[in-house]
Amino acid sequence: MPVLTKERRGERFVARVSGTDKLLFQRAAELEGRSVATFVITHAREMARRIVADQETIELDAVQSRRFVKALLNSAPSAPNRLKKAVADYRRRVAA
């Protein structure tokens, strides 16, 4: 599925490839009805997004998820107390 973008294409990207790879890219682009440049950019963008998402996303199974939530809940009491203290300090200063 082509990704439409309104971003101006002002940058140049050059890569040297083997003759075999070039023929493969040309054939694949032809099968999809695209230019080689559009084919390469579309598929490189898709793969780059997948790699970034894979590296930036943490997936937990049920056991790991429970441990994570338990750790958050067990560490939480100090955070609300600090927030309550900060709100009280703020109100004292604003009321003064």
C-alpha positions as CSV (number, residue, x, y, z in Angstrom):
1,M,0.0,0.0,0.0
2,P,1.6,3.3,-1.0
3,V,2.2,5.9,1.7
4,L,1.2,9.3,0.5
5,T,3.1,12.1,2.0
6,K,2.9,15.9,1.6
7,E,6.5,16.3,2.7
8,R,8.6,17.8,0.0
9,R,11.2,15.4,-1.4
10,G,14.3,17.6,-1.4
11,E,16.9,15.2,-0.2
12,R,18.9,12.8,-2.3
13,F,19.7,9.2,-1.3
14,V,22.3,7.3,-3.4
15,A,23.2,3.6,-3.0
16,R,25.5,1.3,-5.0
17,V,24.0,-2.1,-5.6
18,S,25.1,-5.2,-7.5
19,G,23.7,-5.9,-11.0
20,T,21.7,-8.8,-9.6
21,D,20.1,-6.6,-6.9
22,K,19.3,-3.9,-9.5
23,L,17.6,-6.4,-11.7
24,L,15.7,-7.8,-8.8
25,F,14.5,-4.3,-7.7
26,Q,13.5,-3.5,-11.3
27,R,11.5,-6.7,-11.6
28,A,9.8,-6.2,-8.3
29,A,9.0,-2.6,-9.0
30,E,7.6,-3.6,-12.4
31,L,5.4,-6.2,-10.8
32,E,4.0,-3.6,-8.4
33,G,3.6,-1.0,-11.2
34,R,6.0,1.4,-9.6
35,S,9.3,3.1,-10.5
36,V,12.4,1.5,-9.0
37,A,12.9,4.7,-6.9
38,T,9.3,4.6,-5.5
39,F,9.5,0.8,-4.9
40,V,12.8,1.1,-3.0
41,I,11.7,4.2,-1.0
42,T,8.3,2.6,-0.1
43,H,9.7,-0.7,1.1
44,A,12.7,0.9,2.8
45,R,10.4,3.3,4.7
46,E,8.1,0.4,5.7
47,M,11.0,-1.7,7.0
48,A,12.6,1.3,8.8
49,R,9.3,2.0,10.6
50,R,9.0,-1.7,11.7
51,I,12.6,-1.7,13.0
52,V,12.1,1.5,15.0
53,A,8.7,0.3,16.4
54,D,10.3,-3.1,17.3
55,Q,13.1,-1.3,19.2
56,E,10.9,1.2,20.9
57,T,8.1,-1.1,22.0
58,I,8.3,-3.4,25.0
59,E,6.1,-6.5,24.8
60,L,5.3,-8.3,28.0
61,D,3.7,-11.7,28.5
62,A,1.0,-12.1,31.2
63,V,3.5,-12.9,34.0
64,Q,5.8,-10.0,33.1
65,S,2.9,-7.7,32.8
66,R,1.7,-8.6,36.4
67,R,5.2,-8.1,37.8
68,F,5.5,-4.7,36.1
69,V,2.1,-3.5,37.4
70,K,2.9,-4.9,40.9
71,A,6.2,-3.0,40.9
72,L,4.5,0.2,39.9
73,L,1.8,-0.2,42.6
74,N,4.4,-1.0,45.2
75,S,6.5,2.1,44.4
76,A,3.5,4.4,44.1
77,P,2.9,5.5,47.7
78,S,5.9,7.9,47.8
79,A,4.8,9.7,44.5
80,P,1.3,10.7,45.7
81,N,2.7,11.9,49.0
82,R,5.3,14.1,47.1
83,L,2.5,15.4,44.9
84,K,0.3,16.2,47.8
85,K,3.1,18.0,49.5
86,A,3.9,20.0,46.4
87,V,0.2,21.0,46.0
88,A,0.1,22.1,49.6
89,D,3.3,24.1,49.2
90,Y,1.9,25.7,46.1
91,R,-1.4,26.7,47.8
92,R,0.5,28.2,50.7
93,R,2.6,30.3,48.4
94,V,-0.3,31.4,46.2
95,A,-2.6,32.2,49.2
96,A,0.2,34.3,50.9
